[in-house]
Amino acid sequence: AKLLKIQVALFALDVWFAAERTKQLLCYVKCRKRMKMVSRLMRFAVETPELLDDIAIPDTRTRNADPCTAKGCKWPKSGCFVNVPYEISSDFSQTQRKFIIDGLKRFHGLTCIRFVPRTFRHRDYIHFFSGNGCWSYIGRQDGGQKISLQKNGCLYGSTVQHEVLHALGFNHEQVRSDRDKYVWIRYQNIKKGKEHNFDKKQTNNLGTPYDFTSVMEYDNKAFSKNGKPTIVAKCNPNLKFGHAKQMSVNDIARVNKLYKCYNQKFMV
């Protein structure tokens, strides 16, 4: 009888330990999820992140197509289309919201990119808001990302396209890996502390030429400290550029090549 009582007691103790262990594991999982969620919310709550001109810098700096597009920052493709969820801040008026949406729809007719209203099922998405200036992250960011389009200064068709192209994974034209074949960078004319905006990157140029008509090209006097050019075209030193009103043929072709939009409708 004593042996049976001991066995029952040991069994009860095992059950209690198992229950406690399960509670600890559940608590650990919940805490991990909560920490990840808080981390994402804290990052997302930052009104203006660290910027390199109009490019927002993620916490981890692994970053024409940015190198990150080969490592997972492209938006996923589903069938023939690449669905990019978005939401627009209520700070914008109905007219301003329509302007942004019309800019997004421009991609629909020329590429396989489809901007779709965000639902609770979408973990990764773009949030348009009126922040401090015009800026965007490069490529898809984990857990949502912002594009700042300041109401007084950024609501132009070319600016919307420019920042959205950043979010799709594209860099500025003058930082292309092969830019030295096409332009001179006049560092002596660049404002102190702004030189990093001209740092060359190991981009994937997708078989497209350097394009002075791209919406991703800087003005030839960008960040000038003395009114003299900071970027000079080798083909024509007097060429003025950086004032595109809309995406160029090459801008569209790059999106289609990067995201494999093979439908003839999208080929440029």
Secondary structure, 3 states (H helix, E strand, C coil): CHHHHHHHHHHHHHHHHHHHHHHHHHHHHHHHHHHHHHHHHHHHHCCCCCEECCEECCCCCCCCECHHHHCCCCCCEECCEEEEEEEECCCCCHHHHHHHHHHHHHHHHHCCEEEEECCCCCCCCEEEECCCCEEEECCCCCCCEEEEECCCCCCCHHHHHHHHHHHHCECCHHHCCCHHHCEEECHHHECCCCHHHHCCCCCECCCCCCCCCCCCCCCCCCCECCCCCCEEECCCCCCCCCCCCCCCHHHHHHHHHHCCCCCHHHCC
